[in-house]
Amino acid sequence: MLPAYRTATNLPTCRCGTDRTCRAATPEREYTFAGALYALWGGTSVPARVNFRCVHCGIVFEVRSDRATRRAFVI
């Protein structure tokens, strides 16, 4: 049963129930070599892929590479 403040979603979860919208999900950004080089020159680069890792379990439960998600997690 979900707590009262959480609603049921169709998002992938880890074994403890964390999805990418929870505070316990840490986004890890992966950049291409050119993207990392561009960031070193002072530019803002968009990651090539975003991995979501649960801080409780320590496992990566979702990997996203679509443009909207990558742009949402630009540093």
SERO-4910 file (N, C-alpha, C, O; in steps of 0.05 Angstrom, whole numbers):
BEGIN
 pado doro    nc1    nc2    nc3   cac1   cac2   cac3    cc1    cc2    cc3    oc1    oc2    oc3
  Met    A     17    -24      0      0      0      0     18     25      0     37     26     15
  Leu    A     11     44    -16     26     68    -18     18     88      4     -5     88     12
  Pro    A     37    104     14     30    124     33     10    144     21      7    145     -3
  Ala    A     -3    159     38    -24    178     29    -14    200     11    -29    210     -6
  Tyr    A     12    207     14     22    229     -2     32    220    -30     39    236    -46
  Arg    A     34    194    -35     43    183    -60     20    172    -76      1    161    -65
  Thr    A     20    176   -102      0    165   -119     12    142   -136     37    142   -140
  Ala    A     -4    124   -145      6    102   -162     14    112   -189     -2    127   -202
  Thr    A     37    105   -199     46    113   -225     55     88   -240     59     67   -228
  Asn    A     59     91   -266     69     69   -282     99     71   -287    109     59   -305
  Leu    A    113     87   -271    142     90   -274    157     66   -263    147     53   -245
  Pro    A    180     59   -275    196     37   -264    205     44   -236    212     67   -230
  Thr    A    207     23   -219    215     27   -192    237      7   -185    241    -13   -199
  Cys    A    252     12   -164    271     -7   -154    257    -26   -135    233    -24   -132
  Arg    A    272    -44   -123    259    -64   -106    247    -53    -80    230    -66    -67
  Cys    A    256    -29    -72    244    -17    -48    221      3    -54    210     14    -36
  Gly    A    215      6    -80    192     22    -88    198     51    -96    179     67   -100
  Thr    A    223     58    -99    231     85   -107    228     88   -137    238     71   -152
  Asp    A    215    110   -146    215    116   -174    230    142   -179    240    154   -160
  Arg    A    232    151   -204    249    174   -210    239    200   -199    254    220   -198
  Thr    A    214    202   -190    203    226   -179    208    229   -149    203    250   -138
  Cys    A    217    208   -136    222    208   -107    249    223   -101    266    224   -118
  Arg    A    251    233    -77    275    246    -68    298    226    -65    321    234    -65
  Ala    A    291    201    -61    311    180    -57    324    171    -83    342    154    -83
  Ala    A    315    181   -106    326    174   -132    346    196   -140    340    219   -141
  Thr    A    371    187   -145    392    205   -152    397    204   -182    403    182   -192
  Pro    A    395    226   -197    401    225   -225    432    226   -229    445    242   -218
  Glu    A    442    207   -246    470    207   -253    472    213   -283    460    199   -299
  Arg    A    486    234   -289    488    243   -317    513    231   -330    535    231   -318
  Glu    A    510    221   -354    533    211   -370    536    228   -395    516    233   -409
  Tyr    A    560    238   -400    566    255   -422    584    241   -442    599    223   -435
  Thr    A    581    249   -467    600    239   -487    626    254   -483    628    273   -468
  Phe    A    647    245   -497    673    259   -495    671    288   -504    682    306   -492
  Ala    A    657    292   -526    654    319   -537    638    337   -517    644    360   -514
  Gly    A    617    325   -505    601    340   -485    617    347   -461    614    370   -450
  Ala    A    634    329   -451    651    335   -428    671    357   -435    677    374   -419
  Leu    A    682    355   -459    702    375   -468    689    403   -470    701    423   -463
  Tyr    A    664    403   -481    649    428   -483    644    440   -456    645    465   -452
  Ala    A    637    423   -436    633    433   -409    658    444   -396    657    463   -381
  Leu    A    681    432   -402    706    442   -392    713    469   -404    727    485   -391
  Trp    A    703    475   -428    708    501   -440    688    522   -430    689    545   -439
  Gly    A    670    514   -412    651    533   -401    623    532   -413    606    549   -405
  Gly    A    618    514   -431    591    512   -443    573    494   -426    582    480   -408
  Thr    A    548    496   -433    528    479   -419    521    456   -438    509    460   -459
  Ser    A    529    432   -431    524    409   -449    501    392   -438    497    391   -414
  Val    A    487    380   -456    465    362   -449    476    334   -446    491    325   -463
  Pro    A    469    320   -425    480    293   -421    470    274   -443    449    278   -455
  Ala    A    486    254   -449    479    234   -468    458    214   -457    442    203   -472
  Arg    A    460    210   -431    442    191   -418    439    198   -388    458    209   -377
  Val    A    416    193   -376    411    198   -348    404    172   -335    384    159   -343
  Asn    A    419    164   -315    413    140   -299    401    148   -273    410    167   -261
  Phe    A    381    134   -264    368    140   -238    376    117   -219    370     94   -224
  Arg    A    389    125   -197    399    106   -177    385    111   -150    381    134   -142
  Cys    A    376     89   -137    363     91   -111    385     94    -90    405     79    -90
  Val    A    381    112    -71    401    116    -50    399     95    -29    418     90    -14
  His    A    376     81    -27    373     60     -7    384     34    -17    400     21     -2
  Cys    A    377     26    -41    386      0    -52    413      2    -65    429    -17    -65
  Gly    A    419     25    -78    444     29    -92    443     18   -120    464     16   -133
  Ile    A    420     11   -131    418      0   -158    407     21   -177    391     38   -169
  Val    A    415     19   -202    404     36   -223    379     22   -233    380      0   -243
  Phe    A    356     35   -230    331     23   -237    318     34   -262    299     23   -272
  Glu    A    329     56   -273    319     67   -298    341     82   -312    357     96   -300
  Val    A    342     78   -338    361     92   -355    345    106   -377    330     93   -392
  Arg    A    349    132   -379    333    148   -399    353    162   -418    373    173   -409
  Ser    A    346    162   -444    363    176   -463    346    193   -482    356    202   -503
  Asp    A    320    197   -476    304    214   -493    311    244   -488    321    251   -467
  Arg    A    305    259   -508    314    288   -508    301    304   -485    315    320   -473
  Ala    A    276    300   -479    262    315   -459    275    310   -431    279    328   -415
  Thr    A    280    285   -425    292    278   -399    321    288   -397    329    299   -377
  Arg    A    336    285   -419    364    295   -419    365    325   -415    382    335   -400
  Arg    A    347    340   -427    347    369   -424    337    377   -396    344    399   -386
  Ala    A    320    361   -384    310    368   -357    332    365   -336    330    377   -314
  Phe    A    353    349   -341    374    344   -322    401    356   -330    422    345   -324
  Val    A    400    379   -343    425    393   -350    434    407   -324    419    418   -309
  Ile    A    460    406   -319    471    419   -296    477    448   -303    487    463   -286
***
